[in-house]
Amino acid sequence: MPGAEESFPFGEETLVFKVKGKIFMLMGLESDPLQFNVKCDPDKAIELRDSYSNVLPGYHMNKKHWNSVVVDGTMNGKQIKQQIDHSYQLVAGSKKASGR
């Protein structure tokens, strides 16, 4: 994604993705199953949590603005990518969040 950077500011077990110096995704490299935190519009966050069992309030994050997504087969690859794209676009300042 344009301008995205990876880093490990919280230790070598948590991969952090930033754009414009702000976090849009965090992923625990040791989590099993794989899961990640993404920023989300508050209304959409609630809708996703109500619709998908693998979408939870953001672990160790502001639960109004962040979701944790567990990669357990509940969502297909396109749906997972849409979560990441939405977060990136919120943080990067894009006006609309679209899928890949």
C-alpha positions in Angstrom: 0.0 0.0 0.0 1.4 3.4 -0.9 3.4 4.9 2.0 2.9 1.9 4.3 5.8 1.1 6.6 6.4 -2.0 8.8 8.1 -1.8 12.2 8.3 -3.6 15.6 7.9 -0.7 18.1 6.4 -3.1 20.8 8.9 -5.9 20.5 9.7 -8.5 17.9 6.4 -10.4 18.4 4.1 -7.6 17.2 4.3 -6.4 13.6 3.0 -2.9 13.2 1.9 -1.3 9.9 1.8 2.5 9.7 0.9 5.1 7.1 1.8 8.8 7.6 3.3 7.8 10.9 0.0 6.4 12.3 -0.8 2.8 13.0 -3.5 1.1 10.7 -2.8 -2.5 11.6 -1.1 -4.6 14.2 -0.5 -8.3 14.1 0.9 -10.7 16.7 3.3 -13.0 14.9 2.9 -15.7 17.5 -0.9 -15.8 17.6 -2.6 -19.0 16.6 -4.8 -18.7 14.9 -3.5 -15.6 13.2 -5.3 -12.4 14.1 -4.8 -8.7 13.6 -6.2 -5.4 14.8 -7.4 -2.8 12.3 -9.0 0.6 12.7 -12.7 0.8 11.7 -15.5 3.3 11.5 -17.4 2.9 14.8 -20.7 2.1 13.2 -19.2 -0.3 10.7 -17.2 -1.9 13.6 -20.4 -2.8 15.4 -22.0 -4.1 12.2 -19.0 -6.3 11.5 -19.0 -7.7 15.1 -22.7 -8.5 14.8 -22.3 -10.2 11.4 -19.1 -12.2 11.9 -18.0 -14.3 14.8 -14.4 -13.7 14.0 -14.6 -9.9 14.4 -14.1 -8.8 18.0 -13.6 -5.5 19.8 -9.9 -4.5 19.3 -7.7 -6.3 21.7 -5.7 -3.8 23.8 -7.1 -1.0 21.7 -9.9 1.6 21.8 -12.8 -0.7 21.2 -14.9 2.0 19.6 -12.4 2.4 16.8 -10.6 -0.9 16.5 -11.5 -4.4 15.7 -9.6 -7.7 16.1 -10.0 -10.0 13.2 -9.3 -13.7 13.7 -8.3 -15.5 10.6 -10.2 -18.7 11.2 -12.0 -19.3 7.8 -15.1 -17.3 8.8 -14.2 -14.6 6.2 -12.7 -15.2 2.8 -9.5 -13.5 1.6 -11.4 -10.7 -0.1 -13.3 -9.9 3.1 -10.1 -9.9 5.1 -8.4 -7.6 2.7 -11.4 -5.2 2.8 -10.9 -4.9 6.6 -7.2 -3.9 6.0 -8.0 -1.6 3.2 -10.7 0.2 5.2 -8.3 0.7 8.1 -5.5 2.0 5.8 -7.9 4.4 4.1 -9.2 5.8 7.4 -5.7 6.4 8.6 -4.3 7.6 5.3 -7.1 10.1 5.0 -8.9 8.7 2.0 -12.5 9.8 1.8 -14.0 6.4 0.9 -13.1 2.8 2.0 -13.4 0.3 -0.7 -12.5 -3.3 -1.2 -9.6 -4.7 -3.3 
